[in-house]
Protein backbone atom coordinates (compact mmCIF):
# COMPACT_ATOMS: atom_id res chain seq x y z
CA UNK A 1 0.00 0.00 0.00
CA UNK A 2 2.97 2.34 0.24
CA UNK A 3 5.80 3.13 -2.16
CA UNK A 4 9.36 2.29 -1.11
CA UNK A 5 10.38 5.76 -2.29
CA UNK A 6 8.48 7.14 0.74
CA UNK A 7 9.53 5.00 3.76
CA UNK A 8 7.34 7.09 6.07
CA UNK A 9 4.21 5.91 4.32
CA UNK A 10 3.55 2.84 6.43
CA UNK A 11 0.06 1.42 6.33
CA UNK A 12 -1.21 3.10 9.51
CA UNK A 13 0.00 6.52 8.39
CA UNK A 14 -1.36 5.96 4.91
CA UNK A 15 -4.82 5.04 6.18
CA UNK A 16 -4.88 8.09 8.42
CA UNK A 17 -3.79 10.30 5.54
CA UNK A 18 -6.54 9.03 3.28
CA UNK A 19 -9.35 9.14 5.81
CA UNK A 20 -12.34 11.42 5.44
CA UNK A 21 -10.64 14.05 7.62
CA UNK A 22 -8.01 14.52 4.95
CA UNK A 23 -10.11 16.20 2.31
CA UNK A 24 -9.47 18.24 -0.81
CA UNK A 25 -10.49 21.71 -1.90
CA UNK A 26 -11.47 21.87 -5.56
CA UNK A 27 -9.90 24.44 -7.85
CA UNK A 28 -12.15 24.96 -10.86
CA UNK A 29 -10.82 24.77 -14.38
CA UNK A 30 -11.37 28.50 -14.82
CA UNK A 31 -8.49 29.34 -12.47
CA UNK A 32 -5.44 31.41 -13.27
CA UNK A 33 -1.68 31.23 -12.87
CA UNK A 34 -1.71 34.97 -12.16
CA UNK A 35 0.21 35.37 -8.89
CA UNK A 36 -2.35 37.65 -7.31
CA UNK A 37 -5.25 35.39 -8.26
CA UNK A 38 -3.18 32.45 -7.04
CA UNK A 39 -2.77 33.88 -3.56
CA UNK A 40 -0.53 36.89 -3.10
CA UNK A 41 2.87 38.17 -4.13
CA UNK A 42 5.29 35.56 -5.53
CA UNK A 43 7.94 34.43 -3.06
CA UNK A 44 11.37 33.20 -4.00
CA UNK A 45 13.01 30.11 -2.53
CA UNK A 46 12.37 26.58 -1.39
CA UNK A 47 12.34 23.13 -2.93
CA UNK A 48 9.17 21.73 -4.48
CA UNK A 49 8.86 17.95 -4.57
CA UNK A 50 6.73 16.60 -7.42
CA UNK A 51 5.59 12.97 -7.61
CA UNK A 52 5.11 11.29 -10.99
CA UNK A 53 4.67 7.74 -12.19
CA UNK A 54 7.98 6.68 -13.71
CA UNK A 55 9.66 4.10 -15.87
CA UNK A 56 11.85 2.17 -13.46
CA UNK A 57 15.59 1.66 -13.64
CA UNK A 58 15.61 2.28 -17.41
CA UNK A 59 14.75 5.96 -17.01
CA UNK A 60 16.98 8.47 -18.78
CA UNK A 61 17.39 12.25 -18.94
CA UNK A 62 18.04 12.09 -22.69
CA UNK A 63 15.33 14.55 -23.84
CA UNK A 64 15.08 12.95 -27.26
CA UNK A 65 13.98 9.70 -25.62
CA UNK A 66 11.33 11.39 -23.45
CA UNK A 67 8.17 9.29 -23.64
CA UNK A 68 6.50 9.13 -20.24
CA UNK A 69 4.96 12.18 -18.60
CA UNK A 70 7.71 12.06 -15.96
CA UNK A 71 10.33 12.12 -18.74
CA UNK A 72 8.73 15.16 -20.35
CA UNK A 73 8.39 17.05 -17.07
CA UNK A 74 12.08 16.51 -16.36
CA UNK A 75 13.06 17.35 -19.94
CA UNK A 76 11.19 20.66 -20.00
CA UNK A 77 12.85 21.64 -16.70
CA UNK A 78 16.33 21.07 -18.18
CA UNK A 79 15.87 21.84 -21.89
CA UNK A 80 13.99 24.03 -24.34
CA UNK A 81 12.40 23.58 -27.76
CA UNK A 82 12.24 26.15 -30.54
CA UNK A 83 8.48 26.33 -29.99
CA UNK A 84 5.87 24.70 -27.80
CA UNK A 85 2.11 24.22 -27.80
CA UNK A 86 -0.04 26.81 -26.08
CA UNK A 87 -3.26 25.93 -24.26
CA UNK A 88 -5.12 26.16 -27.60
CA UNK A 89 -2.57 23.81 -29.24
CA UNK A 90 -1.11 26.55 -31.44
CA UNK A 91 2.69 26.79 -31.70
CA UNK A 92 4.22 29.52 -29.50
CA UNK A 93 7.82 30.75 -29.95
CA UNK A 94 10.30 29.61 -27.29
CA UNK A 95 14.00 29.46 -28.23
CA UNK A 96 12.88 30.64 -31.65
CA UNK A 97 12.19 34.36 -31.50
CA UNK A 98 10.38 34.34 -34.85
CA UNK A 99 9.90 32.37 -38.06
CA UNK A 100 8.77 33.13 -41.59
CA UNK A 101 8.36 31.14 -44.78
CA UNK A 102 8.85 31.82 -48.46
CA UNK A 103 5.78 31.94 -50.71
CA UNK A 104 6.02 28.25 -51.62
CA UNK A 105 6.23 27.09 -47.99
CA UNK A 106 9.33 24.98 -48.58
CA UNK A 107 11.93 27.26 -46.95
CA UNK A 108 11.56 28.69 -43.45
CA UNK A 109 13.83 31.23 -41.78
CA UNK A 110 14.08 30.84 -38.00
CA UNK A 111 15.75 33.43 -35.77
CA UNK A 112 16.84 32.35 -32.29
CA UNK A 113 16.50 34.54 -29.23
CA UNK A 114 19.53 35.23 -27.04
CA UNK A 115 19.73 32.31 -24.63
CA UNK A 116 22.50 30.43 -22.86
CA UNK A 117 23.10 26.86 -21.81
CA UNK A 118 23.76 26.04 -18.19
CA UNK A 119 27.51 26.19 -18.78
CA UNK A 120 27.22 29.78 -20.01
CA UNK A 121 27.69 29.05 -23.71
CA UNK A 122 25.18 30.61 -26.13
CA UNK A 123 22.45 28.60 -27.85
CA UNK A 124 23.34 28.75 -31.54
CA UNK A 125 22.04 27.62 -34.89
CA UNK A 126 24.69 24.86 -34.87
CA UNK A 127 23.22 23.46 -31.65
CA UNK A 128 19.76 23.37 -33.21
CA UNK A 129 20.93 21.64 -36.38
CA UNK A 130 22.95 19.11 -34.37
CA UNK A 131 19.92 18.36 -32.18
CA UNK A 132 17.61 17.85 -35.14
CA UNK A 133 20.13 15.69 -36.99
CA UNK A 134 20.58 13.56 -33.88
CA UNK A 135 16.81 13.07 -33.61
CA UNK A 136 16.62 12.15 -37.30
CA UNK A 137 19.39 9.51 -37.08
CA UNK A 138 17.98 6.52 -39.01
CA UNK A 139 19.69 4.15 -36.56
CA UNK A 140 17.71 5.59 -33.63
CA UNK A 141 14.02 5.69 -32.71
CA UNK A 142 13.81 9.12 -31.15
CA UNK A 143 10.28 10.30 -30.48
CA UNK A 144 10.31 13.41 -32.70
CA UNK A 145 11.88 11.73 -35.73
CA UNK A 146 8.62 11.41 -37.68
CA UNK A 147 7.68 15.01 -36.93
CA UNK A 148 11.02 16.28 -38.27
CA UNK A 149 10.73 14.19 -41.43
CA UNK A 150 9.69 17.15 -43.68
CA UNK A 151 13.07 18.83 -43.06
CA UNK A 152 15.94 18.25 -45.49
CA UNK A 153 18.60 18.41 -42.81
CA UNK A 154 21.43 18.00 -45.31
CA UNK A 155 20.34 21.12 -47.16
CA UNK A 156 19.34 23.16 -44.10
CA UNK A 157 22.04 25.47 -42.79
CA UNK A 158 23.03 28.10 -40.28
CA UNK A 159 22.92 31.54 -41.90
CA UNK A 160 24.31 33.23 -38.78
CA UNK A 161 25.01 32.38 -35.16
CA UNK A 162 21.33 32.74 -34.32
CA UNK A 163 19.65 32.22 -37.68
CA UNK A 164 18.76 29.04 -39.56
CA UNK A 165 17.36 28.34 -43.00
CA UNK A 166 15.31 25.16 -42.90
CA UNK A 167 14.97 23.63 -46.35
CA UNK A 168 11.97 21.31 -46.57
CA UNK A 169 11.40 18.27 -48.73
CA UNK A 170 7.96 19.57 -49.66
CA UNK A 171 5.81 22.60 -48.86
CA UNK A 172 4.75 22.43 -45.20
CA UNK A 173 2.08 24.88 -44.13
CA UNK A 174 2.24 24.02 -40.43
CA UNK A 175 5.99 23.98 -39.99
CA UNK A 176 5.80 25.71 -36.56
CA UNK A 177 4.18 22.50 -35.27
CA UNK A 178 7.37 20.69 -36.27
CA UNK A 179 9.39 23.09 -34.11
CA UNK A 180 7.02 22.40 -31.21
CA UNK A 181 7.00 18.62 -31.73
CA UNK A 182 6.93 16.30 -28.76
CA UNK A 183 10.58 15.54 -27.97
CA UNK A 184 12.20 18.10 -30.31
CA UNK A 185 14.49 19.55 -27.63
CA UNK A 186 17.63 21.53 -28.34
CA UNK A 187 20.86 20.19 -26.81
CA UNK A 188 24.45 21.45 -27.12
CA UNK A 189 26.35 20.52 -30.26
CA UNK A 190 28.00 17.08 -29.94
CA UNK A 191 26.19 16.20 -26.68
CA UNK A 192 25.72 12.43 -26.38
CA UNK A 193 25.56 11.69 -22.63
CA UNK A 194 22.68 13.00 -20.54
CA UNK A 195 22.34 10.95 -17.35
CA UNK A 196 25.54 12.06 -15.60
CA UNK A 197 25.57 15.85 -15.95
CA UNK A 198 23.27 17.03 -18.76
CA UNK A 199 23.61 20.58 -20.05
CA UNK A 200 20.46 22.29 -21.31
CA UNK A 201 19.09 25.81 -21.67
CA UNK A 202 15.99 25.22 -19.52
CA UNK A 203 14.94 26.95 -16.30
CA UNK A 204 16.66 24.43 -14.02
CA UNK A 205 20.20 22.97 -13.88
CA UNK A 206 21.13 19.38 -13.11
CA UNK A 207 22.05 18.39 -9.54
CA UNK A 208 21.42 14.63 -9.27
CA UNK A 209 19.56 11.74 -10.86
CA UNK A 210 18.71 8.25 -9.60
CA UNK A 211 16.72 6.43 -12.33
CA UNK A 212 13.35 5.22 -11.10
CA UNK A 213 13.68 7.17 -7.86
CA UNK A 214 14.55 10.86 -7.92
CA UNK A 215 15.96 13.78 -9.92
CA UNK A 216 16.99 17.09 -8.34
CA UNK A 217 17.46 20.29 -10.39
CA UNK A 218 18.46 23.80 -9.23
CA UNK A 219 17.36 27.21 -10.49
CA UNK A 220 19.14 28.50 -13.62
CA UNK A 221 19.55 32.17 -12.77
CA UNK A 222 20.41 33.17 -16.34
CA UNK A 223 17.31 31.55 -17.89
CA UNK A 224 16.19 33.59 -20.90
CA UNK A 225 12.55 33.61 -19.78
CA UNK A 226 13.35 34.73 -16.23
CA UNK A 227 14.85 32.74 -13.36
CA UNK A 228 12.43 30.38 -11.58
CA UNK A 229 11.17 31.39 -8.15
CA UNK A 230 11.94 27.96 -6.69
CA UNK A 231 15.48 27.23 -5.53
CA UNK A 232 15.10 23.57 -6.49
CA UNK A 233 12.67 21.08 -7.96
CA UNK A 234 12.81 17.40 -7.05
CA UNK A 235 11.00 14.86 -9.20
CA UNK A 236 10.23 11.72 -7.21
CA UNK A 237 8.89 8.50 -8.68
CA UNK A 238 5.78 6.93 -7.20
CA UNK A 239 4.09 4.56 -9.62
CA UNK A 240 1.11 3.82 -7.39
CA UNK A 241 -1.52 6.55 -7.39
CA UNK A 242 -2.17 5.74 -3.72
CA UNK A 243 1.49 6.46 -2.94
CA UNK A 244 1.36 9.83 -4.74
CA UNK A 245 -1.80 10.81 -2.87
CA UNK A 246 -0.44 9.56 0.45
CA UNK A 247 2.82 11.46 -0.03
CA UNK A 248 0.91 14.63 -0.82
CA UNK A 249 -1.42 14.27 2.17
CA UNK A 250 1.51 13.36 4.41
CA UNK A 251 3.57 16.41 3.40
CA UNK A 252 6.30 14.40 1.67
CA UNK A 253 5.60 16.04 -1.70
CA UNK A 254 3.88 19.26 -2.72
CA UNK A 255 2.69 18.20 -6.19
CA UNK A 256 1.15 14.88 -7.24
CA UNK A 257 0.65 14.22 -10.93
CA UNK A 258 -2.27 12.22 -12.30
CA UNK A 259 -4.82 11.42 -9.62
CA UNK A 260 -7.85 9.21 -10.10
CA UNK A 261 -11.27 10.87 -10.36
CA UNK A 262 -12.53 8.74 -7.49
CA UNK A 263 -9.68 9.93 -5.29
CA UNK A 264 -10.42 13.58 -6.03
CA UNK A 265 -14.13 13.16 -5.44
CA UNK A 266 -13.63 11.21 -2.20
CA UNK A 267 -11.57 13.99 -0.63
CA UNK A 268 -13.20 17.15 -1.98
CA UNK A 269 -14.43 19.77 0.42
CA UNK A 270 -12.09 19.82 3.40
CA UNK A 271 -9.29 21.97 2.09
CA UNK A 272 -6.15 20.01 3.08
CA UNK A 273 -4.86 19.98 -0.49
CA UNK A 274 -6.00 21.46 -3.78
CA UNK A 275 -7.04 19.85 -7.04
CA UNK A 276 -6.43 21.14 -10.56
CA UNK A 277 -8.63 19.65 -13.27
CA UNK A 278 -7.37 19.99 -16.84
CA UNK A 279 -10.65 19.37 -18.63
CA UNK A 280 -10.90 16.63 -21.31
CA UNK A 281 -7.12 16.62 -21.56
CA UNK A 282 -6.37 12.94 -22.22
CA UNK A 283 -7.62 10.73 -25.03
CA UNK A 284 -8.68 7.31 -23.71
CA UNK A 285 -8.69 4.45 -26.21
CA UNK A 286 -8.27 0.80 -27.01
CA UNK A 287 -5.53 0.26 -29.55
CA UNK A 288 -6.10 -2.46 -32.18
CA UNK A 289 -3.05 -3.68 -34.12
CA UNK A 290 -4.17 -3.46 -37.73
CA UNK A 291 -1.31 -5.56 -39.10
CA UNK A 292 -2.21 -8.84 -37.39
CA UNK A 293 -5.18 -11.12 -36.78
CA UNK A 294 -7.91 -10.55 -35.87
CA UNK A 295 -7.63 -6.79 -36.42
CA UNK A 296 -6.11 -7.00 -39.89
CA UNK A 297 -9.76 -7.42 -40.98
CA UNK A 298 -11.48 -4.03 -40.96
CA UNK A 299 -14.82 -5.70 -40.32
CA UNK A 300 -13.52 -6.88 -36.95
CA UNK A 301 -12.31 -3.37 -36.14
CA UNK A 302 -15.72 -1.93 -37.04
CA UNK A 303 -17.39 -4.58 -34.87
CA UNK A 304 -15.27 -3.48 -31.92
CA UNK A 305 -16.22 0.16 -32.54
CA UNK A 306 -19.85 -0.97 -32.25
CA UNK A 307 -19.32 -3.13 -29.16
CA UNK A 308 -18.22 -0.16 -27.05
CA UNK A 309 -20.73 1.61 -24.84
CA UNK A 310 -18.73 4.80 -24.47
CA UNK A 311 -20.89 6.42 -21.81
CA UNK A 312 -20.60 3.33 -19.61
CA UNK A 313 -16.82 3.45 -20.04
CA UNK A 314 -16.65 7.15 -19.11
CA UNK A 315 -18.95 6.64 -16.13
CA UNK A 316 -17.25 3.49 -14.89
CA UNK A 317 -13.56 3.94 -15.74
CA UNK A 318 -13.37 7.73 -15.30
CA UNK A 319 -16.08 8.13 -12.66
CA UNK A 320 -17.75 10.52 -15.08
CA UNK A 321 -14.75 12.91 -15.14
CA UNK A 322 -14.63 13.28 -18.91
CA UNK A 323 -16.74 12.96 -22.02
CA UNK A 324 -17.36 10.33 -24.67
CA UNK A 325 -15.12 9.96 -27.70
CA UNK A 326 -15.94 9.11 -31.30
CA UNK A 327 -12.92 7.04 -32.39
CA UNK A 328 -10.95 10.13 -33.36
CA UNK A 329 -8.20 12.03 -31.57
CA UNK A 330 -8.43 15.72 -30.70
CA UNK A 331 -12.04 16.43 -29.78
CA UNK A 332 -12.51 20.19 -29.81
CA UNK A 333 -9.15 20.88 -31.50
CA UNK A 334 -8.61 22.62 -34.83
CA UNK A 335 -9.50 20.38 -37.80
CA UNK A 336 -11.45 17.88 -35.67
CA UNK A 337 -14.16 16.14 -37.72
CA UNK A 338 -17.04 17.13 -35.44
CA UNK A 339 -19.69 16.51 -38.11
CA UNK A 340 -19.28 12.71 -38.07
CA UNK A 341 -22.20 11.02 -36.28
CA UNK A 342 -21.56 9.99 -32.68
CA UNK A 343 -21.03 6.25 -32.72
CA UNK A 344 -23.14 4.25 -30.26
CA UNK A 345 -23.28 0.63 -29.23
CA UNK A 346 -24.93 -1.70 -31.80
CA UNK A 347 -24.42 -5.30 -30.73
CA UNK A 348 -26.56 -6.77 -33.53
CA UNK A 349 -24.48 -5.07 -36.20
CA UNK A 350 -21.27 -6.03 -34.37
CA UNK A 351 -22.29 -9.71 -34.31
CA UNK A 352 -23.17 -9.55 -38.05
CA UNK A 353 -19.79 -8.07 -38.92
CA UNK A 354 -17.95 -10.70 -36.87
CA UNK A 355 -19.93 -13.41 -38.64
CA UNK A 356 -18.99 -11.97 -42.05
CA UNK A 357 -15.34 -11.99 -40.97
CA UNK A 358 -15.52 -15.60 -39.77
CA UNK A 359 -14.89 -14.49 -36.19
CA UNK A 360 -18.16 -15.42 -34.51
CA UNK A 361 -16.54 -16.91 -31.40
CA UNK A 362 -13.57 -14.59 -31.31
CA UNK A 363 -11.16 -14.78 -28.39
CA UNK A 364 -8.64 -11.98 -27.91
CA UNK A 365 -6.27 -10.77 -25.17
CA UNK A 366 -6.59 -7.17 -23.96
CA UNK A 367 -3.36 -5.85 -22.43
CA UNK A 368 -3.78 -3.34 -19.64
CA UNK A 369 -1.93 -2.09 -16.57
CA UNK A 370 -2.43 0.10 -13.53
CA UNK A 371 0.04 2.47 -15.19
CA UNK A 372 -2.69 5.03 -15.95
CA UNK A 373 -5.93 6.09 -14.34
CA UNK A 374 -8.90 4.06 -15.52
CA UNK A 375 -6.97 1.49 -17.55
CA UNK A 376 -7.80 -1.62 -15.55
CA UNK A 377 -11.37 -0.45 -14.97
CA UNK A 378 -11.90 0.22 -18.69
CA UNK A 379 -10.53 -3.23 -19.57
CA UNK A 380 -12.98 -4.94 -17.26
CA UNK A 381 -15.95 -2.93 -18.51
CA UNK A 382 -15.08 -3.56 -22.17
CA UNK A 383 -14.61 -7.28 -21.49
CA UNK A 384 -18.19 -7.43 -20.21
CA UNK A 385 -19.50 -5.39 -23.15
CA UNK A 386 -17.74 -7.67 -25.65
CA UNK A 387 -19.22 -10.79 -24.06
CA UNK A 388 -22.68 -9.53 -25.12
CA UNK A 389 -21.50 -9.72 -28.74
CA UNK A 390 -20.10 -13.23 -28.31
CA UNK A 391 -16.48 -12.08 -28.00
CA UNK A 392 -14.31 -13.49 -25.21
CA UNK A 393 -11.74 -11.01 -23.94
CA UNK A 394 -8.93 -12.19 -21.68
CA UNK A 395 -7.69 -9.18 -19.70
CA UNK A 396 -3.93 -9.37 -19.12
CA UNK A 397 -2.51 -6.94 -16.54
CA UNK A 398 1.10 -6.04 -17.27
CA UNK A 399 3.94 -4.29 -15.45
CA UNK A 400 3.66 -0.55 -14.91
CA UNK A 401 7.39 -0.16 -15.51
CA UNK A 402 7.46 -1.74 -18.97
CA UNK A 403 3.89 -1.31 -20.22
CA UNK A 404 4.47 1.64 -22.54
CA UNK A 405 7.50 0.08 -24.21
CA UNK A 406 5.80 -3.31 -24.58
CA UNK A 407 2.50 -2.19 -26.10
CA UNK A 408 3.98 -0.39 -29.09
CA UNK A 409 5.03 -3.67 -30.69
CA UNK A 410 3.51 -6.54 -28.73
CA UNK A 411 0.02 -7.94 -28.37
CA UNK A 412 -3.05 -7.30 -30.50
CA UNK A 413 -5.32 -5.14 -28.31
CA UNK A 414 -4.32 -2.78 -25.50
CA UNK A 415 -5.40 0.15 -23.37
CA UNK A 416 -3.99 3.42 -24.65
CA UNK A 417 -4.07 7.12 -23.87
CA UNK A 418 -2.56 10.35 -25.09
CA UNK A 419 -2.12 13.87 -23.85
CA UNK A 420 -2.78 16.88 -26.03
CA UNK A 421 -1.13 17.74 -29.34
CA UNK A 422 -2.39 19.19 -32.63
CA UNK A 423 -4.29 16.71 -34.79
CA UNK A 424 -1.62 17.19 -37.44
CA UNK A 425 1.05 16.06 -34.94
CA UNK A 426 -1.05 13.04 -33.94
CA UNK A 427 -1.07 12.03 -37.62
CA UNK A 428 2.66 12.54 -38.11
CA UNK A 429 3.80 10.80 -34.93
CA UNK A 430 1.35 7.88 -34.84
CA UNK A 431 -0.33 7.19 -38.15
CA UNK A 432 2.21 7.46 -40.96
CA UNK A 433 4.05 4.42 -42.27
CA UNK A 434 7.34 5.58 -40.75
CA UNK A 435 5.91 7.05 -37.52
CA UNK A 436 8.06 5.99 -34.58
CA UNK A 437 5.11 5.53 -32.18
CA UNK A 438 2.67 3.85 -34.55
CA UNK A 439 0.88 1.76 -31.92
CA UNK A 440 -1.93 0.62 -34.26
CA UNK A 441 0.50 -0.38 -37.02
CA UNK A 442 -1.51 1.77 -39.43
CA UNK A 443 0.59 1.55 -42.61
CA UNK A 444 -1.13 2.99 -45.70
CA UNK A 445 0.77 4.84 -48.43
CA UNK A 446 -2.39 6.55 -49.66
CA UNK A 447 -2.97 7.89 -46.14
CA UNK A 448 0.65 9.12 -46.05
CA UNK A 449 0.02 10.88 -49.37
CA UNK A 450 -3.05 12.64 -47.99
CA UNK A 451 -1.01 13.90 -45.05
CA UNK A 452 1.62 15.29 -47.41
CA UNK A 453 -1.12 16.86 -49.52
CA UNK A 454 -2.57 18.58 -46.45
CA UNK A 455 0.83 19.89 -45.41
CA UNK A 456 1.46 21.24 -48.89
CA UNK A 457 -1.87 23.07 -49.07
CA UNK A 458 -1.54 26.79 -48.42
CA UNK A 459 -5.24 27.55 -48.11
CA UNK A 460 -6.46 26.63 -44.63
CA UNK A 461 -9.98 25.70 -45.72
CA UNK A 462 -8.67 23.37 -48.39
CA UNK A 463 -6.17 21.90 -45.92
CA UNK A 464 -8.98 21.28 -43.43
CA UNK A 465 -10.90 19.38 -46.12
CA UNK A 466 -7.98 16.96 -46.57
CA UNK A 467 -7.74 16.40 -42.83
CA UNK A 468 -11.48 15.66 -42.83
CA UNK A 469 -10.93 12.95 -45.46
CA UNK A 470 -8.19 11.39 -43.34
CA UNK A 471 -10.38 11.38 -40.26
CA UNK A 472 -13.33 9.85 -42.10
CA UNK A 473 -11.01 7.01 -43.11
CA UNK A 474 -9.88 6.49 -39.51
CA UNK A 475 -13.46 6.70 -38.26
CA UNK A 476 -14.47 3.93 -40.68
CA UNK A 477 -11.54 1.56 -40.32
CA UNK A 478 -8.77 2.91 -38.07
CA UNK A 479 -7.13 1.12 -35.18
CA UNK A 480 -7.90 3.57 -32.36
CA UNK A 481 -11.17 2.88 -30.55
CA UNK A 482 -11.35 6.26 -28.83
CA UNK A 483 -14.01 5.90 -26.16
CA UNK A 484 -13.44 9.00 -24.09
CA UNK A 485 -11.53 12.14 -23.14
CA UNK A 486 -10.57 12.33 -19.49
CA UNK A 487 -9.97 15.24 -17.19
CA UNK A 488 -6.31 15.37 -16.15
CA UNK A 489 -6.22 15.67 -12.37
CA UNK A 490 -3.31 17.09 -10.37
CA UNK A 491 -3.09 17.53 -6.62
CA UNK A 492 -1.01 20.17 -4.86
CA UNK A 493 -0.27 21.28 -1.33
CA UNK A 494 -2.19 24.41 -0.36
CA UNK A 495 1.01 26.46 -0.22
CA UNK A 496 1.77 25.83 -3.90
CA UNK A 497 0.99 28.77 -6.20
CA UNK A 498 1.24 29.43 -9.92
CA UNK A 499 0.11 26.04 -11.27
CA UNK A 500 -1.65 26.70 -14.57
CA UNK A 501 -5.21 25.36 -14.57
CA UNK A 502 -6.03 25.53 -18.28
CA UNK A 503 -3.06 23.78 -19.89
CA UNK A 504 -3.80 20.30 -21.30
CA UNK A 505 -1.18 17.62 -20.71
CA UNK A 506 1.78 17.92 -23.13
CA UNK A 507 1.38 21.68 -23.63
CA UNK A 508 3.85 24.38 -22.59
CA UNK A 509 2.28 25.29 -19.25
CA UNK A 510 1.51 21.74 -18.10
CA UNK A 511 4.08 20.50 -15.52
CA UNK A 512 5.88 23.81 -15.86
CA UNK A 513 7.68 24.58 -12.63
CA UNK A 514 9.58 27.77 -13.49
CA UNK A 515 6.39 29.75 -12.76
CA UNK A 516 5.49 27.91 -9.55
CA UNK A 517 6.28 29.17 -6.05
CA UNK A 518 5.72 28.23 -2.42
CA UNK A 519 3.70 30.57 -0.20
Buried (B, 14 or more C-beta within 10 A) or exposed (E): EBBEBBEEBEEEBBEEBBEEEBBBBBBEBEBEBEBEEBBEEBBEEBBBBBBBBBBBEEBBBBBBBBBBBBBBBBBBBBBBBBBBBBBBBBBBBBBBBEBEBEEEBBBBBBBBBEBBBBEEEEBBBBBBBBBBBBBBEEEEEBBBBBBBBBBBBEEBBBEEEBBBBBBBEBBBBBBBBBBBBBBBBBBBBEBEEBEEBBBBBBBBBBEEBEBBBBBBBBBBEEBBBEBBBBBBBBBBBBBBBBBBBBBBBBEBBBBBBBBBBBBBBBBEEEEBBBBBBBBBBBBBBBBBBBEEEBBBBBBBBBBBBBBBBBBBBBBBBBBBBBBBBBBBBBBBBBBBBEEBEEBEBBBEBBBBBBEBBEBEEBEBBBBBBBBBBBBBBBBBBBBEBBEEBBBEBEBBBBEBBBBBBBBBEEBBBBBBBBBBBBBBBBBBBBBBEEBBBBBBBBBBEEBBEBBBBBBBBEEEEEBBEBBBEBBBBBBEBBBBBBBBBBBBBBBBBBBBBBBBBBBBBBBBBBBBBBBBBBB
